[in-house]
Structures are given as C-alpha cells and as structure tokens.
Amino acid sequence: MASIIKIFPEKDYKEIINEIGPFHYCIYEKGEILPGSVLPSTLPFQNYSCVVAGSGSTTSICTLKFNQEEIIIPVGAQVIISRLLRFDNSHGEPHYNANDQLIFPTTNGNIFRLARNDAPDHYKKIINNTNMLTIAEAYQLPESKYGPIAKYGEKGAKLHLELHPIQIDK
C-alpha cells in the first residue's frame, strides 16, 4: 500500500482538523494556503493545480498493516486523507497523477503521515492541456470546494481508503 511512513507534528495535525473540520473535505487550488503542512515540503504545491484533503473519524479501533507490522488507530480518531491531484509532464506523455497520503494518530500517542504509492487512479492519460476544471472532471470532484465528506463522492470522486475494525479481547 505505502512507501513511506513518518512521524507527523501534532500541531500540524490539529491545524488541518481545525481548518477542514471533522467529516469534511476541502479542495485547494494552485496558490491557496494549505493548512498544517498537509503536503511534504518536497512537493512544491505552488506548481500544482489541486489538493483534496478529507477528514473523518474512526467508529471503532482500526488496524493498518505496514511492512508486516500492525499499527492501531484508536476509536474516534480523526483520520486525514490528502490527495494531490496534478498535471505531470516530467516523464513520458503528459498525464495526471494522484498522490495520496494518510495522516492519523495511533494508540501509542504518535501521529503518522503515510504516503501511498498505489492509488488506483494514480496515473491518468490526458489529451489536451490541463487546468483545475479538467483535473476536477478527470477525478470526478464535487462542484463545491468544501463540504461534508458524504457529498465528496456524489459525482464519483473516491478517496480509496478502507479501515478495517478489529476485535479486542478483554
């Protein structure tokens, strides 16, 4: 699923949650200020047209497997899904890319950023030049730039994440 997991600053995590709100998404366009270092500093957001950040809450204890290790996300934890949707002409034919990451707290008190390298819609071929509208169309984004996460997928947009509840023996 993922390629890189790193500790994420708690203050940035809280800033993202406060800015977007629980169970909401927000679409940021080129040049807009992003909350809480939602993108790693290695990605120059000013060059890209769109970022989608969504937040939700777990309803039970969930587990995430990473390199044979189980990471436990506690009940009620706010989970942030961030998607960088961008035009890419750095190699091969021009195309769109979707770069996903998950930001979440764990039962041991740490907050992690987990970059994903296998999003099903990571690479999409395009025919013509790109702008925010063509990216929004390609990824079936909602018309509103902000709203409840339940409305995010009305036109077909996906966050491509499944959290699986686990049973804890008492």
N, C-alpha and C positions, 0 to 999 in steps of 0.2 A: 504494500500500500504506500509506504512513505519512504523517504530517503534521508531526512534529517530531522532530529528532534533536539530541541534546545530549551533551556530554561527561559521563560518569558517574564519580564518585570511586572510585578503585581500592580504597580501604579498605572502602567500602560493598559493592562487588562481591565482595570476598573474604569479607566477613561473611555475605553471602547464601549463597555457595557453601559456607562452613563450616557454617552453620546447617542448610541443606537437604540438602547432600551431593550429590555428582555422581550424575546419573541418578535423581534422586528428585523427588517433588512434595511440597508441604505446603499444606494448606488452613487459612487463618487466619480465625477468626470475629470478629465485632464485639467490639472491646475488647482483643483479644490484641495483644501487641507484635510488630511486624513487623521483620525483620532489615534492616539496611543501607539504609534509605530506599528500599525497593523501590517505594514509591509516591511520586510527586512531592508536595511539600509543599502544592501547591494542591488536592489531593484529601483532604478530611478523613475519613480511614479510620474514625474512631470513629462516623461516621454510617452506615456500610455494614455489611452482614452477612457478606461473604465475599471473601477474596482467595485466588487459587490462584497459587502460584509453582512453576515447574518448572525443573529444570536438567538439562542434558545436555551431551554433548561432541561436537564435530565429529570425523568419522572421516577427513576429507580437507580440503584447502583449499576453502573455500566462498566464493561471491561473493554480495553483496547489492546490488541496484540501488536507488539512491535518487536521484531527480531527475537522471537520466541519468548519474550517477556510480556507478562500481563500488567497493564497499567490500569489502575482502578479510578474511575471518575465517580465522585460521591453523588448521593441523592440530592437533587435540587441544584446541582452545579450549573453555572452559566457556561455554555459552550459557544464559542465564536467560530463561525466558518467564514473564511475570507477567500474570495475568488478574484484573481487578477485576470481580466479578460483583455487581451491586447492583440494588436497587429504585429506581425513578425516577418521581416524580410531578411533576417540575418543569415539564413542558410536555405538553399533550395528556392522553390517558388514561394511568393508571398502567401501568408496564411494567418489564421487567428490561433492564438494559444490561450488555454485556460490553465492558470497555475493556482492550485488550491493549497490552503493550509488550515489547520485546526488549532485553536488556542483554548486551553482548558485547564482547570485545576484538578489536582489529584488528592487522594485520601492522605498522602504523606505531607500535604501542605504546599507542595510546589505547583507552579503554573508552567505549562509547557507550550511551545509552538512546534507543531508537527507539520512539516512540508510534505505534500503528497506529490508523487511523480507518475501516477497512473490514472488520472481523471479520464473517464470515458470520452469526454469531449475536448481533450487537451489540444488536439490538432484539427483544425477545420480549414479546408481549402476555400479560397475566395476567387472571384472572377475579376473584381474591379477594386478601385481604391477604397479605403476604409474611413469611417468616421464613427462617432458614437452611435448614430442611428443604425448603421449596418452591423455593428457589433451587437447592439441590443436585439436586432432582428435575428441574427445568426444564433444567438443564445436564448432567444425567446423570453427576454427580460420583460418584466411588467412595465406599463407606461409610467406609473408613478415612481419617482426616485426614492421614496420612503414609504414604508407601510408595515403592516403586520406580516410575519413570516408566512402565515396561512395564505396570503394573497400573492406571495412571490411566484408560486408555480402556476398561477391561473392561465398563463399563455404557454406553459410548457417548460419554463426555466427549472433547472434542477440544481440541487446543492450536492448530490452524490455522496451522501454520508448515511451510514447506518450505525447506531449504537445499540448494542445487544445487552439487555438486562441480565444480571447474574443472580443466582441464589446464594445467599449467605447462610450457612448452617449456624444455628445458635446453640 
